Amino acid sequence: MTDPTTRKGEDGPAAHARARSHGPLRLGPSEPAPSGMVRLSHADSTGLALPVWPDGATPSLLEEHQINPVAVERAGETRRVLAACLKCCWSDLSADPWPGEPAPADLVLDTYRALIGRNDDLMRNWAVGALRRLHDSAWIVLSDGVVRLGPRCATWPVEAHAQLKELVRRLPEPPAGLTVVADADIVAAAPAEVPSSMSAPEAGEFDDLLGGYDERRRAELVAAFVVVEHAAEPVPEARFGALRDPALRRTLGEMLARRGRTLIQHRERWTSGYDDAVAAKAGGALGESERAVLTLVLVHSVAIPRAEGVLPEDTWLSPHPTPVDDLRRHTQLPIGELEAALRGLRHAGLLAQVKAGEEAGGYVPGPQFHRLTPAVRRRLQEELILAAGPHTPLAAAVRSRRTTE
């Protein structure tokens, strides 16, 4: 079976769309990274490609503009566990942090416990969950009980290394003697396939688009690009010159198009989403169980409230959570598979968990539903009709129309 992140000869926009939805792209021997990406190479000359932000931009742009990024589940634990991974894997502070050295996962957990000053099972469970999230998002590689710094750590700018070194120096050492198996034995037994060198990304991905602007407008375009791509919610156009000015907004749209993205307007707010044609080439990233669970949440949180007249027609977000018990009752998935599907959907931003006091709470559509293009919104509406009422006249009309397209 072909790895979904491997597509030889894929054009730039489709490659960027695939990297955003599936993670780092696998590259064949000596295959160059697409424009706008950096290449990480294995010893056998195969590699991985990761997108980089234009003009050396970093997430600090979101902080500067006081824009919230997409929320990370249990963000505090996740940050602290990543710091523990860095402490254990970056043993030579005179070198760059990536690729670092492998470290036993138990050593990372010991370091995390020393950092937070607690040793209870709940904290360990949260830390293990954070390791899983960091692995899924390519910040670390977790394999056979060994942790390595993941490919995304290679994109840390050199300017940030001094701050990272200071962080590592301040982190406490794990208590001695807590791991049962010798660290060296664990590391030696683990698979060794990991990228070991990085090629500089191709310079000037957007220079032909940005070269005609002065420094201020260029900075406005880069800031708007980063914000619409990574903010949790659509951003007000009044706050960004590149969104207010039609000419700048056209250039911003061209920048996004090179990465398989397009601008999406919500009244006077803007975000970005997959270009419809490019998304069809990139393919879906959800498995069958994830699609089934997402459909259930959309039916119970959107379709039913909309049919009852308590949810507007033009929204896919909902204040009506689908209870966890309903998900368990209406799916034939084993509990473990259901929980894995929910975890993956939360991680992708397609679902958000809502707490309900002492109750189990439920799930609602996540922030990614802001990023639907009009065509995708219509298609999703039709899919919900077919799922919720397959034998209704409306469903028959949908099927009839599709056969004539």
NUMI-245907 format. One record per residue (C-alpha): x negated, y negated, z negated. Coordinates in steps of 0.25 Angstrom, whole numbers, padded with zeros to 4 digits, always signed. Each point is the difference from the previous one (the first is absolute). Example, Ala and Ser with C-alpha at 12.3 -4.5 7.8 and 13.67 -1.06 7.14 Angstrom:
<zatis>
-0049+0018-0031-0006-0014+0002
</zatis>
This chain:
<zatis>
+0000+0000+0000-0006-0014+0004-0003-0009-0011+0011-0012+0001-0011-0010-0003-0008+0005+0012+0003-0006+0014-0011-0001+0010+0001-0011+0010+0011-0007-0008+0001-0015+0004-0002-0010-0011+0014-0004-0004+0004+0015-0002-0013+0003-0007+0003-0011-0010+0014+0004-0002-0004+0015-0002-0011-0005-0010+0010-0008-0008+0011+0011-0001-0010+0012-0001-0012-0005-0006-0015+0000+0006-0001+0005+0014-0009+0012+0003-0010-0003+0011-0007+0010+0009-0015+0002+0001-0006-0014+0003+0014-0005+0003+0001-0015-0002+0009-0007-0010+0012-0008+0007-0002-0015+0000+0003-0006-0014-0004+0013-0007-0013+0004-0007-0006+0014+0003-0005+0009-0012-0008+0012+0005-0002+0014-0004-0014+0007+0002+0006+0008+0012+0003-0014+0007+0015+0001-0002+0006-0010-0009+0012-0009-0005+0005-0013+0004+0006-0010-0009+0007-0014+0003-0008-0012-0005+0007-0014-0003-0004-0011+0010-0011-0011-0003-0004+0008-0013+0013-0003-0007+0003+0008-0013+0013+0002-0009-0004-0012-0007+0007-0008+0010+0013+0005-0005-0004-0005-0014-0004-0013+0005+0014-0002+0006+0007+0006-0012+0006+0011+0008+0003+0013-0006-0006+0012+0007+0007+0013+0002+0001+0006-0014-0008+0012-0004+0006+0010-0009-0005-0001-0014-0010-0010+0005-0007-0002-0013-0004+0015-0001-0003+0001+0015-0010-0012-0001-0006+0006-0013-0002+0014+0006-0006-0006+0013-0010-0008-0010-0003+0014-0007-0003+0006+0014-0009-0011+0004-0007+0001-0014-0003+0015+0003-0003+0000+0015-0008-0013+0001-0012+0005-0007-0011-0009+0007+0004-0014-0001-0011-0004+0009+0007+0006+0011+0014-0003+0006+0012+0006-0008+0004+0009+0012-0002+0011+0003-0006+0002-0014-0001+0014-0007+0010+0011-0003+0005+0001-0014+0008+0010-0007+0015-0004-0002-0001+0004-0015-0011-0010-0001+0008-0011+0006+0012+0003-0009-0010+0000-0012-0005-0014+0004+0015-0004+0002+0003+0004-0015-0012-0007-0005+0004-0012+0007+0014-0001-0005-0003+0006-0014+0010+0011+0000+0000+0015+0002+0015+0004+0001+0006+0009+0010+0009-0011+0006-0012-0009+0003-0007+0012+0007+0013+0003+0008+0000-0015+0004-0015+0001+0004+0002+0013+0008+0012-0007+0007-0009-0012+0003-0011+0009+0006+0010+0006+0009+0005-0014+0005-0014-0005+0002-0003+0013+0008+0013-0002+0009-0004-0014+0003-0015+0003+0003-0006-0007-0011-0006+0013-0005-0002+0014+0005+0005+0010-0010-0004+0014+0003-0002+0013-0008-0002-0008-0013-0009-0010+0006+0002-0015+0002-0007-0008+0011+0002-0014+0003+0009-0001+0012-0002-0007+0014+0008-0012-0005-0011-0003-0010-0009-0002+0012+0008-0013+0004-0003-0007-0013-0008-0013+0005-0014-0001-0004+0004-0013-0008+0008+0008-0009-0011+0010-0004-0006-0009-0011+0013+0000-0007+0002+0015+0002-0014+0002-0007+0004-0008-0012+0013+0008-0001-0008+0013+0000-0010-0005-0010+0011-0004-0010+0008+0013+0001-0003+0010-0011-0007+0013+0001+0008+0012-0002-0002+0008-0013-0010+0011+0002+0004+0014+0000+0014-0001+0004-0001+0008+0013+0000+0015-0001-0007+0003+0013-0013-0006+0004+0002-0012+0009-0011+0004+0009+0006+0014+0002+0014-0007+0004-0007-0009+0010-0008+0010+0006+0012+0009+0002+0008-0010+0007+0001-0003+0015-0010-0010+0005+0008-0006+0012+0000-0015-0002-0004-0012+0009-0014-0005-0004-0003-0012+0009+0008-0012+0005-0001-0007+0013+0003-0015+0001+0014-0003+0006+0000-0007+0013-0001-0015-0002+0010-0010+0005+0013+0009+0001+0009-0013+0001-0011-0010+0005+0007-0002+0014+0013-0003-0008-0006-0008-0011-0012-0007+0007+0008-0012+0005+0004-0004-0014-0007-0008-0010-0005+0006-0013+0013-0005-0008+0010+0006+0010-0008+0013+0002+0000+0002-0015+0015-0002+0000+0002+0010+0010-0009+0010-0007+0008-0003-0013+0013+0002+0006-0005+0013+0007-0004+0006-0013+0012-0005-0008+0011+0006+0010-0007+0013+0001-0002+0002-0015+0010-0008-0008+0011+0008-0007+0011-0009+0005+0002-0009+0012-0007-0013-0002+0006-0014+0001-0005-0007+0013+0000-0013-0007-0013+0004-0008-0008+0004+0013-0004-0009+0011-0001+0012+0009+0014+0004-0002+0006-0014+0001-0007-0004+0013+0006+0007+0012-0014+0000+0008-0007+0006-0012+0011+0010-0002-0002+0004+0014-0015+0003-0002+0003+0007-0013+0010+0009+0007-0011+0003+0010-0010+0004-0011+0010+0009-0006+0003+0006+0014-0014+0005+0001+0002+0008-0013+0013+0006+0005+0008-0010-0009+0011-0011+0003+0006-0011-0008+0013+0002-0006+0009-0012-0005+0009+0000-0012+0007-0014+0002-0012-0009-0004-0009+0011-0005-0009+0009+0007-0007+0013-0001-0006+0010+0010+0004+0014+0005-0004+0011+0010+0003-0004+0014+0010+0009+0005-0007+0005+0012-0013+0003-0008+0007+0006-0011+0006+0011+0010-0015+0003+0004-0005+0000-0015+0010+0011-0004+0007+0001-0014-0008+0003-0013+0011+0006-0008+0002+0015-0002+0014+0007+0001+0002+0000-0015-0003-0015-0001+0009-0003+0012+0011+0008-0007-0001-0007-0014-0001-0014+0007+0013+0003+0008+0007+0004-0013-0004-0013-0007+0004-0009+0012+0014+0007+0000+0002-0002-0014-0006-0013-0002+0003-0007+0013+0010+0007+0008+0011+0003-0011-0001-0014-0006+0001-0006+0013+0012+0008+0004+0006-0004-0014-0002-0015+0004-0010-0003-0011-0013-0001+0009-0002-0009+0011-0001+0005+0014-0013-0006+0003-0009+0006-0011-0007+0013-0002-0004-0004-0015+0010+0004-0011+0003-0003-0014+0007+0014-0001-0010+0011-0004+0002+0014+0003-0001+0008-0013-0011+0011-0001+0011+0010-0004+0007-0003+0013-0013+0003+0008-0002+0013-0007+0015+0004+0002+0001-0004+0015-0014+0006+0004-0004+0015+0002-0014-0004-0003-0008+0006-0011-0002-0010-0012-0015-0001+0003+0002-0002+0015+0011-0011-0003-0010-0007-0010-0011+0000+0010+0009-0006+0011+0005-0011-0010-0015-0002-0003-0004-0002+0014+0012-0009+0003-0003-0009-0011-0015+0000+0004+0004-0004+0014+0009-0011-0005+0013+0006+0006+0006+0003-0014-0001-0008-0013+0004+0006-0013+0010-0007-0009+0000+0002-0015+0014+0000-0007-0002-0001-0015-0001+0014-0006+0006+0006+0012-0009+0007+0011+0002-0012+0009+0000+0002+0015-0006-0004+0014+0003-0011+0009-0006-0004+0014-0013-0006-0002-0007-0013+0006-0004+0007+0013+0015-0002+0005-0003-0015+0001-0009+0004+0011+0010+0006+0010+0001-0006+0014+0014-0002+0005-0001+0012+0009-0004+0009-0012+0011-0006-0009+0010+0004+0011-0006+0014+0002+0000+0002-0015+0015-0004-0001+0004+0010+0010-0008+0011-0007+0007-0003-0013+0013+0001+0008-0004+0014+0005-0005+0005-0013+0012-0005-0009+0011+0003+0010-0004+0009+0011+0014+0003+0004+0006-0014+0000+0004-0007+0013-0011-0010-0003-0011+0011+0000+0006+0005+0013-0001-0014+0006-0015-0001-0004-0003+0014+0006+0007-0004+0013-0007-0013+0001-0014+0007-0002+0003+0010+0011+0002-0011+0010-0012-0008-0004
</zatis>
